[in-house]
Amino acid sequence: MVILFIVVMGALVYAWIIYPALVLLLGRRTKGREQWAVGRGLGEDLPGVAILLSAHNEESVILKRLENLAALDYPADHIQVFVGVDGGTDRTAGIALEWAKSNPNVHVIVSPKNHGKTAMLKKLVESRELRVESPKSKVQSRKSKVESRESEVSLLVFTDANTFFAPDALRHLVSSFGDPEIGGACGRLIFLDDAGTETRENLYWRVETLLKMAESRLDSCLGANGAIYAIRSELFWSEIPDSTIIDDFVIGMKVREQGFRMVYEPQAMAYEQTPALISDEWRRRVRIGAGAFQALAHCRVCLSPRYGQFALFFWSHKILRWFTPHLMILLVVVATAILVFGTGSVVMVAAGILAAGAGFVLLAVMGRLIGPSSRLKAFEYFLSMQAALFAGFLRYCRGGLKGSWERTERGG
C-alpha cells in the first residue's frame, strides 16, 4: 500500500510540476529555432486557403462571422469560405445562403439533419472547389517530396461560427508554412466577457499556453484549437470517424503522425465569448472529457517510442492529466487506508496529503463564491475540470458517443 501511495503521488507530481518545469526550461533553450521558422515566413507570396466552419443554430452570429472573414487582411482572391449548416431550427442557413449570393467565394452546404461537426467538416473538405489550389501545389505524404514553392500550397483553415479572427490572424497563421517540415499551425484563442473585454487568464491557462509554446519549439503541439488552426490540405485525415467529439485534437495529432510538425503561433489571435451559463460550460467540459478518452483510441500510435519526445509529451501532458481525477481518487483512498491501518512516519505523510487536499477544496469553494475576479479562481477551475473529466470518462464508458451537438449559449 505504501508503494502504491508513492507511485500515485509521484505520477501526479511529475505530471503537474516536474514535467512542466522541464519542458519550459528546454523550450527556452530552443527558442531560436522557432523564431527562425516563423520569421522565414512566406512574404507576400501567400498561399490560397479554404476556411471551413460548421454551424448549428448560429443565427445570432453567423452574419457577423461572415463579415469578419470578409474583412481579413488577406488577398480576397486567395480565400474560399465553406460553411456547413449542420441541421438546426433557426435562420442560420438562410442568412448564410443570402450572403453567398453576393460573395462568390463563399459556399454553403446545408444538411437537414444534425450529423455532427466532424461529419460536416469531412463533407466540406470533400466538396470544396479547388479554386485556391494550383496543379503544382500538391503536397506529397513525405517531406522529401514537398514542393519547393511552399507559397503555392493550399491550406485548410478550421474555425467556429462563434469565433472571430483578428484582422491579421490569417497572415500570422500561414506564416509558419514557409518551413516544409511544418504541416499545421494553431493560433491563440482569447476569451471575452459579456462586455467584450478580454478575460484575465488564470494561472492554469497561462502555464498551459507556455507549455504549448515550449512543446511547439521542441517538436510539435499536442493537437490543435478548433477555433483557429490550419493544416496542409493533403494532411487531413479523411478517415476520421463521424462520432469524433474533439476533432481538432485528433486532426492535429494526425498531422504529427504523418511526420510533420504542428506549431503554435500566438500572434494569430481569435476571440470568443465565454458561455453565458455555468451549466452550459459544465456540459461542454463533460463532452470534451468523454471526447478525450475517445481520442486516445484514434491517436494511440503517437504513444509509441518511435515518436521520441513527442510521445513523451503525449504521455505526460495528456494521458497522465486525463487520468488525474482517477489518480486523485486513488490517492485519497490509499492515504485514508494508511491513516487508519498504517504505522510510523508514513501516517504523518498521508495525513498531510489529506489535509492539503481538504485545503485545496476549500480554496476552490472560496474561488467559486468570490467570483471570476478572485485569484482563487484557478483552484476552482482545476477542481471543476477534474470533476468534468471524470464525468466524461463515465460517459465514455457507457458508449454510444455521437458527433451530433447542441449549441452552447454565449454571453451577450
Residue pairs with C-beta under 8 A, 6 or more apart in sequence:
1 334
1 337
1 338
1 341
1 342
2 338
2 342
2 346
4 330
4 334
5 331
5 334
5 335
5 338
5 346
5 350
8 327
8 330
8 331
8 334
9 331
9 353
11 320
11 327
12 320
12 324
12 327
12 328
12 331
14 316
14 320
15 316
15 317
15 320
15 321
15 324
16 321
16 324
19 316
19 317
19 320
20 207
20 211
23 211
23 214
23 215
23 218
23 313
23 317
24 210
24 211
24 214
26 214
26 218
27 210
27 213
27 214
27 215
27 217
27 218
28 214
30 217
30 218
31 217
33 217
34 213
34 216
34 217
34 263
37 176
37 178
37 179
37 181
37 182
37 263
38 175
38 176
38 263
38 265
40 178
40 179
41 175
41 176
41 178
42 150
42 151
42 174
42 175
42 177
42 178
43 151
45 151
46 74
46 75
46 78
46 151
46 171
46 174
47 78
47 132
47 137
47 150
47 151
47 152
47 153
47 154
47 155
47 174
47 177
48 78
48 79
48 80
48 131
48 132
48 133
48 134
48 137
48 154
48 155
49 74
49 78
49 79
49 80
49 132
49 154
49 155
49 156
49 157
49 170
49 174
49 230
50 80
50 81
50 82
50 128
50 132
50 154
50 155
50 156
50 157
50 233
51 69
51 79
51 80
51 81
51 82
51 157
51 159
52 82
52 84
52 121
52 124
52 125
52 128
52 156
52 157
52 158
52 159
53 65
53 81
53 82
53 83
53 84
53 158
53 159
53 160
53 161
54 84
54 86
54 117
54 120
54 121
54 124
54 160
54 161
55 62
55 83
55 84
55 85
55 86
55 88
55 92
55 96
55 161
56 85
56 86
56 87
56 88
56 92
56 114
56 117
56 405
56 406
56 407
57 88
57 89
57 90
57 92
57 406
57 407
58 65
58 88
58 90
58 92
58 161
58 162
58 407
59 90
59 91
59 92
59 95
61 161
61 162
61 410
62 83
62 92
62 95
62 96
62 161
63 95
63 99
64 164
65 161
65 162
65 163
65 164
66 81
66 83
66 96
66 99
66 103
66 106
68 164
68 165
69 79
69 81
69 165
70 76
70 103
71 167
72 79
72 165
72 167
72 169
72 170
73 167
73 168
73 170
73 171
74 170
74 171
76 105
77 105
78 132
79 105
79 132
79 170
80 105
80 106
80 107
80 128
80 129
80 131
80 132
81 103
81 105
81 106
81 107
82 107
82 108
82 109
82 124
82 127
82 128
83 96
83 100
83 106
83 107
83 108
83 109
83 161
84 108
84 109
84 111
84 120
84 121
84 123
84 124
85 92
85 93
85 96
85 108
85 109
85 110
85 111
86 111
86 114
86 115
86 116
86 117
86 119
86 120
86 405
87 111
87 112
87 113
87 114
87 115
87 404
88 114
92 161
93 108
93 110
96 106
96 108
97 108
97 110
99 106
100 106
100 107
100 108
105 131
107 127
107 128
107 129
109 120
109 123
109 124
109 127
111 120
111 123
114 404
114 405
115 242
115 403
115 404
116 242
116 243
116 402
116 403
116 404
116 405
117 247
117 403
117 405
118 240
118 241
118 242
118 243
118 244
118 245
118 247
118 403
119 242
119 403
121 158
121 247
122 238
122 240
122 242
125 156
125 233
125 236
125 238
126 238
130 154
132 154
133 154
133 233
134 152
134 154
136 147
136 149
136 152
137 147
137 149
137 152
137 153
137 154
138 147
138 234
139 146
139 147
139 153
139 232
139 233
139 234
139 235
140 146
140 234
141 234
141 258
142 259
143 180
143 181
143 259
143 260
146 153
146 180
147 153
150 177
150 178
150 179
150 180
151 178
153 177
153 232
153 233
154 232
154 233
155 174
155 177
155 230
155 231
155 232
155 233
156 230
156 231
156 232
156 233
156 236
157 170
157 173
157 228
157 229
157 230
158 224
158 226
158 228
158 229
158 230
158 231
158 248
158 251
159 165
159 226
159 227
159 228
159 270
160 226
160 227
160 272
162 272
162 273
162 410
163 189
163 227
163 228
163 270
163 271
163 272
164 270
164 271
164 272
165 228
165 269
165 270
165 271
166 268
166 269
166 270
166 271
168 267
169 187
169 228
169 268
169 269
169 270
170 268
172 187
172 265
172 267
172 268
172 269
173 185
173 187
173 228
173 229
173 230
173 265
173 268
174 185
174 230
175 265
176 182
176 185
176 263
176 265
177 185
177 230
177 232
179 261
181 260
181 261
182 260
182 261
182 262
182 263
183 231
183 232
183 235
183 255
183 256
183 258
183 259
183 260
183 261
183 262
184 221
184 224
184 229
184 230
184 231
184 232
184 235
184 252
184 255
184 260
184 261
184 262
184 263
185 229
185 230
185 262
185 263
185 264
185 265
185 268
186 212
186 221
186 224
186 225
186 228
186 229
186 252
186 262
186 263
186 264
186 265
187 225
187 227
187 228
187 229
187 265
187 266
187 268
187 269
187 270
188 209
188 225
188 228
188 264
188 265
188 266
188 267
188 268
188 269
188 270
189 225
189 227
189 228
189 269
189 270
189 271
189 272
190 198
190 269
190 270
190 271
190 272
191 198
191 199
191 271
191 272
191 273
191 274
192 198
192 199
192 271
192 272
192 273
192 274
192 411
193 199
193 273
193 274
193 411
194 273
194 276
194 411
194 412
196 273
198 271
199 274
199 372
200 373
201 209
202 377
202 378
202 381
203 378
204 378
204 381
204 382
204 385
209 266
211 317
212 221
212 222
212 264
213 264
213 266
215 221
215 222
215 264
215 313
215 317
216 261
216 262
216 263
216 264
218 309
218 313
219 256
219 261
219 308
219 309
219 310
219 313
220 255
220 256
220 261
220 262
220 263
220 310
220 313
221 252
221 262
221 263
221 264
222 249
222 252
222 253
222 313
222 314
222 317
222 318
223 246
223 248
223 249
223 250
223 251
223 252
223 253
223 262
223 295
224 231
224 248
224 249
224 251
224 252
224 262
225 248
226 246
226 247
226 248
227 270
227 272
228 268
228 269
228 270
229 248
229 252
229 262
231 251
231 252
231 255
231 262
232 255
232 260
235 254
235 255
235 258
235 260
236 251
237 250
237 251
237 254
240 247
240 250
240 251
240 254
240 298
241 298
241 403
242 403
243 294
243 401
243 402
243 403
244 250
244 291
244 294
244 295
244 298
244 403
245 287
245 288
245 290
245 291
245 294
245 295
245 401
245 403
246 288
246 291
246 292
246 294
246 295
249 291
249 292
249 295
249 299
250 295
250 298
250 299
252 262
253 262
253 295
253 298
253 299
253 302
254 299
255 261
255 262
256 262
256 302
256 307
256 310
257 299
257 301
257 302
272 410
273 410
273 411
274 281
274 410
274 411
275 281
275 284
275 408
275 409
275 410
275 411
276 409
276 410
276 411
276 412
277 409
280 408
280 409
281 408
282 384
282 388
283 408
284 408
285 384
285 385
285 388
285 389
285 392
286 388
286 391
286 392
286 395
287 392
287 395
287 405
288 388
288 392
289 322
289 388
289 389
289 390
289 391
289 392
289 393
289 395
289 396
290 392
290 393
290 395
290 396
290 401
291 392
291 401
292 318
292 322
292 389
292 392
293 322
293 392
293 393
293 396
294 396
294 401
296 319
296 322
299 314
302 310
302 311
302 314
303 311
303 314
303 315
303 319
304 311
305 311
307 314
320 327
322 389
322 393
324 386
324 389
325 386
325 387
325 389
325 390
325 393
326 390
326 393
328 357
328 386
329 390
331 353
332 354
332 357
334 350
335 350
335 351
335 353
335 354
336 350
336 354
338 346
338 347
338 350
339 347
339 350
339 351
339 354
342 350
360 379
360 383
361 383
363 376
363 379
364 376
364 379
364 380
364 382
364 383
364 384
365 380
366 374
366 376
366 379
367 374
367 375
367 376
367 377
367 378
367 379
367 380
367 381
368 380
370 376
370 377
371 377
395 401
